[in-house]
Amino acid sequence: MAQYDSKLDNPSVEAQTQNSVDKLHNAVSQALSHPAEQLIEQAEQSRTHAENAIEQAKDSLGEDAVEVAEEMLGEELERLDQAKKALRP
């Protein structure tokens, strides 16, 4: 599974957006490794946070600036679905 590497070191909108997607990646990885309702819920909370961060970044920076984050979000949503299926076969 890919670990996303953020090269952004300042607390900019881009960095905050990247950090939220990275946290989602970590939460989904935990849920996939140890399928449990609590970990799925934490991943869902991270998903909501990442989606909100992307929307705020779109407002501030425009669509093009968050294209990569949106692609990564899509990948993580697919992985989250896998974790949910593992919990409830």
Secondary structure, DSSP 4 states (H G I P E B T S, - for coil): -PPP-----S--HHHHHHHHHHHHHHHHHHHHHS--HHHHHHHHHHHHHHHHHHHHHHHHH-TGGGHHHHHHHHHHHHHHHHHHHHH--
